[in-house]
Amino acid sequence: MKSNITLIGMPGAGKSTAGIILAKYRSYGFIDTDILIQINQQKSLQDIIDQSGYLALRQIEEAEILKLNVEEHVIATGGSAVYSDKAMTHLKQISTVVFLQVTYKVACDRIKDFEERGIAKSAEQSFIDLYNERQVLYEKYADLSIDCNECDQESIARNITDKISEVK
């Protein structure tokens, strides 16, 4: 049985905040892959993008995810984890993957710091194009999907717990 829960979705979907609450509910550990990257690289995600490009950030993210060997953890990924089939295959082997769905408008309303957020996209790509591109990938890898548009973080964590209980 897969003892981990991995949260995927757009920036602003609530992966980190709901993930911490979910980990508390389940008495699990919590890993935020964006924080792992920042600790191990000793720089912010935005600094990595500025210095080495968004594709370098995606490669670093893949390497960090492939190193994960944990049980009973909630794993909040960066929004771009789904670009790596290797990383997502690994996550699906060790966890139930939950897509936190939000509309484009909700993602925009929740994110106020687009330029400093460290979003792994090309400079030419608009946020709406990125949103549309990623939705297909999130759906491809998700074992479960949770509508997070009108939920607070506690409700999202409860909904995940309820849905995972139904699946097992």
N, C-alpha and C positions, 0 to 999 in steps of 0.2 A: 504494500500500500504506500502511496506517495504521501509523505508526512509534511511536505512543504507546500506553501501557497505562494505563487508568484503573481504579482499585479503588473499588468501592462496597460498602456493607454497614453493619451496625449498629455503634454504638460498641462497642469491645471485640473486633471481628472480626479486628483486626490490620492494618488498612489502612496505617497510618503505619509501623509497625515492619517488616512484611513488605515494604512498598513501598520502604523504604530498602535493604533487602537485595537485592530484585529489581533495583533501579536499579544497584547495585554489580555484580551478576551480568552485567547486560546492557551495562554501561558507559554508562548513561543518566543524565540529570539527574533530580532528584526534586523534585516540588512537592506540598506539603500545603496544600490550599485553606483549611483552618482557620488555618494559620499565616499565609498570605497575608492573610486577613481581619484577623487580629490585628495584623499589621504595618501594613496600610493604614488600619485604623480606630484604631490606637493604644489599643486596649483589648481585654480578654479577651472570648471568646464569651459568657461568663456576664454580663459587664458590659453587653454589647450587649442581651442578653435582658432583664436587670434594668432597663435605662434606656429601651429602645425596644420591647421585646416580641419574641417568637420569630418573628413574621412579618417583622419588620424584618431579623432575622438571615438569614432565608431569601432575602429580596430582595438583601441584600448578597452572599450566597453566589452567587446567580444572576449578578449583575453581575461578580463576580470570575472565575467560570468562563467567561462569555462573552468576557472579555478574553484568555483563554489562546490563544496562537498559538505553539506550540512543536512541535518534532520530537524524537524519541528521548528522551522523558521518561516517567517513571512519575508518575501523578497520583493522589494519595490525596484523595478528596473527603470532605467532612463527610457524616455519615449522612443528612442531610436534602436533599442535592443532588437526589435523585430526585423531589422535589416540583415541580421546575421542568422542564417539558417542553422549554423553550428550552435550558436548560443541558444537559440530557441529550442532546438532538438534536445540539448542538454537540460534546459529548464523543464521541458515536458517530461523528461525521464525522471527527474527528481521532485516534481511538484505538479500540483493542479494549477493551470494557468488561467487567471481570471482577467478578463478585459473590462476595465472601468470605462464605460461609454459616456461621452459627453458630446453635445452638439458643438459645432464650430463657434456659435455665439457664446455658449457657456465657457468654452476654453478661452476665448478672447476676453470675456468679462473677468475671469479669474486670474489671468496673467497680465501683470502690469509692467513687467520688466523684460520685454521681448529681446531687447538689444544686449542685456547683461545676463540673460538666463542660461546661456550655454546650450542653446537648441542646435542640434547637429543637422544643419541644412546648408545648402549652398547659398551664397549671397544673393543669387538671382532668383531663388525660389521663394514665392510668397507663402505666407502662413496657411492660406486656404489651400494652395496646391499641396503643401506638406500634409495638411490635415487629410485631404482626400486620398493622397498616396498611402498614408499610414493606415487608414481605416481598413483597407483590404487586407493588409498584413496582420493587423490586430485580430480580425475575424478569422483569418487562416489559422492562427496559432492558439486561439482561445479554446479552453475546455468549457468555460462558462462566461457569460456576459452579464454585467450588472449595469442597469441604467442609473447613472449618477447625476443626472441633470437637476433634479429637484430634491436631492438628499443632502443632509449634513453628513459629516464624516462618521459619526457614531452610527447613523442609519446604514451607511454603506458597509461598515464593518459587520453590523448585524445581518444585513442582507447576504453578504458573502458567507458568513457562518451558516445561515439557514440553507443556502443553495448547496454548499459543500456537503452538508449533512444529508440532503436529499439524494445527492449523487452517490455517496458511499454506502 
